[in-house]
Amino acid sequence: MYNPWLALSLKAVQMGVEAQSVIALRMLRLATGGARMEAEASRMVTEKVAAAAEAQAVAAASALSGGSPLVAASKALRVVKKRVRANKRRLSRH
């Protein structure tokens, strides 16, 4: 039997593992100090607030349009996952 909540949970775990690598890359950037460290620290806080607001707005819009809780959660996860991947790409570059 297929459980869509299990599939969503597995996607969330995958995103969590990817987020851990972003955290490691950010810690390396913060450890270097200087202007790049200050810019990264500021960007980190700003991005988290923006990602949370966007995910909440997407989930609320889905719920208000009659979508199921699973659809709302999937859309919110997609927003956060997109941000995590973008940060991983950006921080992996030299």
SULRALIN-V705623 format. One record per backbone hydrogen bond with DSSP energy under -0.5 kcal/mol. NH is the residue of the N-H (numbers start at 1). CO is the residue of the C=O. Records with the same first field share a line. If there is no record, write none. Layout:
NH = CO / CO
This chain:
4 = 2
6 = 3
7 = 3
8 = 4
9 = 5
10 = 6
11 = 7
12 = 8
13 = 9
14 = 10
15 = 11
16 = 12
17 = 13
18 = 14
19 = 15
20 = 16
21 = 17
22 = 18
23 = 19
24 = 20
25 = 21
26 = 22
27 = 23
28 = 24
29 = 25
30 = 26
31 = 27
32 = 28 / 29
33 = 29 / 30
37 = 33
38 = 34
39 = 35
40 = 36
41 = 37
42 = 38
43 = 39
44 = 40
45 = 41
46 = 42
47 = 43
48 = 44
49 = 45
50 = 46
51 = 47
52 = 48
53 = 49
54 = 50
55 = 51
56 = 52
57 = 53
58 = 54
59 = 55
60 = 56
61 = 57
62 = 58
63 = 59
64 = 60
65 = 61
66 = 63
67 = 62
72 = 68
73 = 69
74 = 70
75 = 71
76 = 72
77 = 73
78 = 74
79 = 75
80 = 76
81 = 77
82 = 78
83 = 79
84 = 80
85 = 81
86 = 82
87 = 83
88 = 84
89 = 85
90 = 86
91 = 87
92 = 88
93 = 89
